[in-house]
Amino acid sequence: QAQLQESGGGSVQAGGSLSLNCRLSRVAYNRRCITWFRRAPGKEREGVASILTGTSDTLYAEVVQGRFTISQDRNDNSVDLRMVSLKPEDSGMYYCAASTAPWYAQCMVASETMYTYWGQGTQVAVSS
C-alpha cells in the first residue's frame, strides 16, 4: 500500500511563493501519475498539476499555468510543487494523489477517479 506525505504548506501574502513536497513510499516511484489537487473552503476539489514520474510529461490546470511548476526528485521519491505569484484564491488544502503503476496513458489533472492513493493534505493560506 502506497503512502503519500505532503509537506511545505503555510501562510503567505499575495504575490508570495511556497513550495510543497509530496513523498511517495512503500511502492515503486517511476511511471506513476502524481497530481496535486486542492480544495478551497466551500468549493469542490480541483486538480492543479500532474506529472508522470520517470518522464518529462507534465500537465497544468489553466488557472495555475505559468505560476505553478511541478517537478520530480527521483533520489527522494518525491514530487514538488513550486507556487509563485500566489493569489488569495489559491488558498486551500493541497493534496497529492498517485495512480497505480506502471501508467502508460496520459495523466489527467481534471479527474480524481484515476488516482488510487491520497495524502492527508497540507494547508496553504494566501492573504490579500
ZAVEX-547953 format. One record per residue (C-alpha): x, y, z. Coordinates in steps of 0.1 Angstrom, whole numbers, padded with zeros to 4 digits, always signed. Example, Ala and Ser with C-alpha at 12.3 -4.5 7.8 and 13.67 -1.06 7.14 Angstrom:
+0123-0045+0078/+0137-0011+0071/
***
This chain:
+0000+0000+0000/+0015+0033-0011/+0019+0062+0013/+0019+0098+0003/+0031+0125+0027/+0027+0162+0019/+0047+0190+0035/+0055+0226+0029/+0022+0244+0034/+0020+0277+0052/+0008+0312+0051/+0020+0339+0027/+0008+0372+0014/-0005+0376-0021/+0023+0377-0046/+0045+0354-0024/+0058+0319-0031/+0056+0285-0015/+0069+0250-0023/+0051+0219-0015/+0066+0184-0013/+0049+0150-0018/+0069+0120-0008/+0059+0085-0020/+0068+0054+0000/+0062+0017+0000/+0057+0014-0037/+0076+0019-0069/+0081+0055-0079/+0086+0055-0117/+0058+0055-0143/+0032+0068-0119/+0009+0098-0123/+0012+0121-0094/-0011+0151-0092/-0016+0179-0068/-0052+0187-0060/-0066+0215-0038/-0099+0222-0021/-0108+0257-0011/-0135+0262+0016/-0169+0257+0001/-0156+0245-0032/-0150+0212-0048/-0116+0197-0050/-0097+0205-0082/-0066+0193-0098/-0038+0218-0105/-0007+0200-0117/+0003+0165-0128/+0035+0147-0136/+0042+0112-0149/+0072+0102-0129/+0102+0090-0148/+0092+0111-0178/+0091+0148-0187/+0053+0148-0191/+0036+0175-0170/+0001+0190-0172/-0014+0221-0156/-0048+0234-0149/-0053+0267-0168/-0059+0286-0136/-0023+0279-0124/-0005+0278-0158/+0027+0299-0157/+0026+0303-0119/+0030+0267-0106/+0057+0243-0116/+0056+0206-0108/+0088+0186-0107/+0102+0153-0096/+0131+0143-0073/+0138+0106-0081/+0165+0104-0055/+0139+0112-0028/+0109+0096-0044/+0091+0128-0042/+0073+0154-0063/+0075+0191-0057/+0050+0219-0065/+0066+0253-0067/+0040+0281-0065/+0048+0317-0072/+0027+0348-0076/+0002+0333-0052/-0033+0348-0050/-0059+0346-0022/-0079+0322-0044/-0050+0297-0043/-0058+0291-0006/-0070+0257+0005/-0059+0223+0014/-0035+0208-0010/-0034+0170-0015/-0011+0149-0036/-0025+0118-0053/-0009+0089-0071/-0021+0064-0097/-0012+0028-0099/+0020+0019-0118/+0031+0015-0144/+0009+0041-0160/+0010+0043-0198/-0019+0067-0205/-0019+0104-0202/-0022+0118-0167/-0054+0136-0161/-0053+0167-0139/-0091+0171-0140/-0101+0136-0129/-0099+0122-0094/-0111+0087-0103/-0078+0075-0118/-0059+0082-0085/-0057+0053-0061/-0036+0068-0033/-0040+0101-0015/-0021+0120+0011/-0036+0137+0041/-0031+0172+0028/-0012+0204+0037/-0028+0238+0042/-0020+0268+0021/-0033+0303+0031/-0027+0333+0009/-0037+0367+0024/-0045+0398+0004/
***
